[in-house]
Amino acid sequence: MSTPLEDLDARAQALMDDHRALIEVTGDQSTLPSWFKTWSHLKMRVQTLWIEQIVGQYQRPGDQTTDALHKRFTQYWLPELEQLDSRLREQAVQTGVESVNPAVSRLIASAPPPSPRMAELNQEFSRLTKQYQDVVSQHHFELGRTVLTMADADRLLRESQDRNEREAVWHAVKAVELASASGLDDLFEKILSVRRAMAVEAGHPNYAAYIWQDRQDTIAGTEELLRTISDVYRDVDTSLHDHRAKVLGVTALRPWDLRVALVEPKSFDLPLDQYVPTALKVLNSLDAQFGEVVRQIQRHDGFDLAPRPGKPNGNICAHFMAEGRSVLVCNFTGGVNLFRGLLHEVGHAVHNHSISSNPEHVFWDFMNFWEVQEFYAFVFTYIGLLEFFELHDIAEEERTWYLRSTAERIMERFRDVEERTRLELWVYQQEQQPTTEEIDAQYLRLIRTSGVDWSGLEDILKKGWQKPHTFRFAFYNVDFAIAMIAALQFVHAFEQDRDAALERLKSSMLLGATTGSKQIFAAAGIEYPFQKDQLALARTVLAGWLG
């Protein structure tokens, strides 16, 4: 019986052999369609091996076998496979892939195969982000005599009505984070150096310009969007802070007051073991096609929802393109409020399964459109919660509580997007690499603290930029803002004509990434890039939720 490492080597070697065999094929226009389809399937098989390593890191952190498999694949096999894929890209262009799939041809032309130096930089970046994951996955703290995970802390900060307990938990968490802040500073300086080198290697003046080459908007357009978001949603933000302070009976909010539930729901409980059955019921009620995705994930034992010691905080939906199946690895402890998180990840799964359902779709149809992927996830979060209310006997005041909580999460995202994106635009357009001390200072200049008292906590506040996406996905958060604004517009349409909106949604989900976000949003009934009146329309949905 083979070991896991031997099995990985055998599968990777088979992929290497199949890549070399395809390179040897000397085809013409008549054989190009089958050649192209074979290449697409090869890329999906590589993605399967890669996703297996990612899921393994989330489900079995610190496991020696899992770490050995991840290291073997990323440091040995993946660079070899990427080199062979580069040769196939060149062959595709020479043979005339534009006649088979013009959109993929354009993508290949806009993103040429990585040079040997770029391949080295990509590998170094993967190694550094793995180091980041290793650091944060070990974060835990003691409260009294109890050892708690970050997921436990997150739950207490949301649920504890004891302000002193929340303050103690918050400080305990920040003490753990500050203890690793210096090491993360050093790590980010290395990541920043790698990203700057990537921009130089790609022939761009800076990393921001390098990233924006593949985006649907412009840097100037993004800066204008951020200013408009701040302007249009300021009154919603202010009203939420005022309401929170009034309910908590405080004159000024402190950081440990920002996430706690204002009113504890009483009439309805949703334990963790009911998350999947409830999601099935909600999605079935929206559309039987959506419910079938939940059943399929169940059949493949794809739900891993409970936190465990060492399990990385956060939630992911990993989709295996070649097999058309999803795995959800999450950290939930129960309750309606966290159930929104499951709806979000299931939204990713429904979208990916819709693409997988079309046998004509190719590898590239799944890739590199974060704003669209998150749009579907937020759509299912919002309409799923509304449908949940219709299916369960929940008091009106509790519905208001959940909707207000949802609005708060949206505004928290908007604030984070504005601050983080503006910071990253500054960081990645500097002529000289900024120090982490300079990043701290710039973050303090950009962060909006109106309505919250941070006095005495400046050392903690200035490290607020040290969050996962800063290290792993530069400019990722701006896609969240675009996705949420689009999703709120869809909710407005859903409330006006449910059936028509859902039909548009299903049609849009069948489109792959090569179609482009503008066309995908249009199929869902949304114009993009946004105008100010669209942001105002999305604000009316939030205003309705706030009563």
Buried (B, 14 or more C-beta within 10 A) or exposed (E): EEEEEEEBBEBBEEBBEBBEEBBEBEBEEEEBBEBBBBBBBBBBBBBBBBBBBBBBBBBBBEBEEBBBBBEBBBEEBBBBBBBBBBBBBBBBBEBEBBEBBEBBBEBBEEEEBBEEEBBBBBBBBBBBBBBBBBBBBBBBBEBEEEEBBBBBBBBBBBBBEEBEBBBBBBBBBBEBBBEBBEEBBEBBBBBBBBBBBBBBBBEBEBBBBBBBEEBBBEBEBBBBBBEBBBEBBEEBBEBBBEBBBEEBEEEEBBBBBBBBBBEEBEEBEBEBEEBBEBBBBBBBBBBEBBBBBBEBBBEEEBBBBBBEBBBBBBBBBBBBBBEBBBBBBBBBBBBBBBBBBBBBBBBBBBBBBBBBEEEEBBBBBBBEBBBBBBBBBBBBBBBBBBBBBEEBEBEEEBBBBBBBBBBBBBBBBBBBBBBBBBBBBBBBEBEEEBEBEBBBEBBBEBBEEEBBBBEEBEEBBBBBBBEBBBBBEBBBBBBBBBBBBBBBBBBBBBEEEBEEBBEBBBBBBBBBBBBBBEEBBBBBBBEBBBEEEBBEBBBEBBEEBBE
